Amino acid sequence: LPGLIKGYIGAGQVLPICRGGGINQKLLLDFGRHLACGEWCHMFPEGGVWQWEELGGRRQIPPNAIAGSSSDFGNGTNNDSSNNHHENNRIKITHATLQQKALPPSPKGKLKWGVGKLIAHAPVTPKVIPFAHHGMERLFPQDETTGKTKLRDNLLSSLLRSAIGGGGVDSANDDKLHIRVRFGKEITFDDLIQEHELKYGKLWKYCGKINAEEQYDKGQSSESNFHESWDSSREERVLYGKIVRRIQTHLDVITKEVCAKG
């Protein structure tokens, strides 16, 4: 992402994560250190922009295909506008397109496991409040073929119509900006974490960014060997999957509710 977009995202308590970098990347640990300091963090567990009237996220990719990024802001390395092109004789399934929507959900679940890792290894289990919104597709419409988003053309006139009122939300010709947001109840995970620790022992916990800096100054830790504690075992990955599936269940419900007309 360009620097301007990264700055905007950071202002919303969202840290940029390297897409495809896996759950052992240091950026995820840095994110966790903000969480450990008691700061609220804004996460997108679907792993991108999805403008479907259902919860987006991972799909089961066929053996003869590979998953490709849509470059949501239109400035990535994927310059081919077709989502059905071949690369090394394999079909590329572009992120968040109708082509991907036709595929069944991944057996690993729709959501990214990094969310589960942050929750499992937090020194104090964080409060997780799910929410879903609908209507942003009017502001940043997404191309159903390429998956890319762009700012709508008639933004100023639409803002004016939204301000002065008139017209109905469900009108076919209504292009005003109507955005609905629905919050769910707090989700808890203590039972899942306790079950795991009774069987496999205590989970390693990351510390806040201030404590991490103090440990580094005292020679008690090094940024170069963070993988020794941060890399996840197979058993821990199973726990992450259970955590995100619980989140997915809640998000599925409120996503359907906020997208329902009425």
Buried (B, 14 or more C-beta within 10 A) or exposed (E): BEEEEEEEBEEEBBBEBEBEEEBBBEEBBBBBBBBBEEEEBEBBBBBBBBBBEEBBBBBEBEEEBEBBBBBBBEEBEBEEEEBEEEEEEEBBBBBBBEBBEEBEBBEBBBBBBBBBBBBBBBBEBBEBEBBBBBBBBBBBBBBBBBBBBEEBEEEEEBEEBBEEEEBEEEEEEBBBBBEEEBEBEEBEBEEBBEEBEEEEEEEEEBBBBEBBEEEEEEEEBEEEEBEEEBEBEEEBBBBBBBBBBBBBEBBBBBBBBBBEEE
